[in-house]
């Protein structure tokens, strides 16, 4: 189980998987932080297992990095009893402007690997 004081470090590893350019390094992170049968939920689809999670992360990486974006933690991870809520942003790599923001709620197993990840992404409101 992940100690309460280590959740931001864990989320930094999670975010690194979405930003990692080297496919082998990306897969290594996924193998370390995801349970073999982990499931990722977002508003568009659900994927289960490390291979499918790798496909989803790689597809997002390829799409958004080509458009000049990267992902960052909001460094606000709050967890207890194996569950953690944290915020993230997708920003322009050039300017730092926020394009999309969101929150994830993850559940980890006794080995500290993600078994469930619910992602909620949103666009900033137009004013």
N, C-alpha and C positions, 0 to 999 in steps of 0.2 A: 504494500500500500504506500502511496505517496504521502509523505509528511505535509501538513498544512503549509509549512514555510517553503516548500519546494514547488508549489503549483506554477508559479510564474516561470521557473526554469523549465518545467515540463512543457508549458505552452510555447516557450521559445523554441523547443525542439519540434513541436507540432508545426509551428509557423515555418520553421526552416525547411520542412518537407515540401511545403507549397512554393518556396522560393528557390530551392536547390536546382541548379542547372544541369548537374551531372546525373544522368539516370541511375547509375549504380549507387551513387551516394544517396540519392533520393530514396531508392529502395531499401538501403541499409537503415535509414531513419524510420521508414514505415515498418520494417521488420522489428525494430527496437521498441517502438511506441504503440503499435497496434497488436491486439490479440489476433491469433490466426483466424478466428471466426468473427472478428469485429464487424460492425455494421455502421455505415455512414448514411445519414438522412439529410437531404436538403429539400427545398420546395419543388425541385424538378425530378428528382430520382432518388433511389435507394440502391446502395451497393453493399455487398457482403464479401468478406474474405480479403486478405491482403492483396491478391492479384487485382481484384476489381477496384479496391481502394487506390492502389497504385495507378490504375488506368484513369480514375477520376481525377486524382491529384495531378497527374501528368497532363491530362487534357486541359485542366484549368491553368496550369503553369504555361503550357504552350500558347493558349489563347490570350491570356492576360499579359504575359511578358512580351509577346509580339506587339501588343498595343501600348507598351511602356508602363506597365503597372507592376507593383510588388505588394506583398502582404506584410502587415506588421501587427504585433500584439499591442493591445492597449495597456498591458502590464497591470491588469486589474483582476487577475485570476483569484477566485475565491472557492476553496474546496474543503470538503470534509466527508468522511466515511466513503471515500472512493468516488465521489461525484465532484465535478468542478464546472463552474460557470466563468466564462471569460469573454472579453470583447476583442475585436480585431478591426482593422481597416485595410482597404485596398487603396493604395495611393499612387499618384503619378510619380514615377521614379525621377523624372526631371524636376518637378516643382514641389512635390510633397502634398499636393492638393488631394483631399479625400474624394474618391469617386463613389465608393461603397463602404458601408460599415456593417457590422453585425455582431452577433453573440453566438457562442456555441455552448452547449451543455454536454459534457462528456461523463461517462461512467467507466471506471477502470476496474480491473480484476485485482486479485490479491498480489499479482506480479507487477502491478502498476502499468498495465497495458490497457489501451482503450478497447472496450467491448461495444460501446454505443456512443455515437456522436450525432447530436441533433444540431444542425446549423440553421441560423436565421440571419439572412443577409438582407440589407435594406439600402436604398438610395437616399441620400440627404434630401430633405424637402426643398422644393423650389419656392423661393420667396419673391 
